[in-house]
Amino acid sequence: MNEQYSSTAGNGLMDKVRQGATSQLSTQKNRATDGIGTVAQAVRQASQQLRIEQHDTIANYIDQAANQLEQFSTRLRDKDVGELVRDAQQFARRRPALFIGSAFAIGLLGARFLKSSRDRRYGGDGRNSYARSSTGYSTGYGMPSSTTAPSPGAGSGSHGAER
């Protein structure tokens, strides 16, 4: 009876974890669809500006891209998380190399996005706080140190012929 109780408790815990993960994924899916919608609107505004500047052919291509973004956003919004997971699994089985390459590219883009978000939040320029400045090494507090890096071969003692 004790085994049955622990098995039931384990299943209950797994259900809670699964529900929490589904809820988080659903929230992230909604954020993604909102972001794609925002990008589609920006693309449409760009195409309107191009039409004003008499670049109709380019504007037509950009309108098509905006339509594709909106359609993708709508399809994503209309699917639940379970359907999206099944679609991803099917895609991975059919085209594993493309799936892995896409996952890698998305990871790189995500990392770049997070890095740029962090840099903007903290007012950084994307460089390491210990990066060399034009006057010396950065102290890490936004102000360069008064010392400059020694040039190669320079030093206080003579190390030439002795070694």
Buried (B, 14 or more C-beta within 10 A) or exposed (E): EEEEEEEEEEEEEEEEEEEEEBEEBEEEBEEEBEEBBEBBEEBBEBBEEBBEEEBEEEBEEBBEBBEEBBEEBEEBBEBEBEEBEEEEEEEBEEEEEEBEEBEEEEEEEEEEEEEEEEEEEEEBEEEEEEEEBEEEBBBEEEEBBEEEEEEEEEEEEEEEEEE
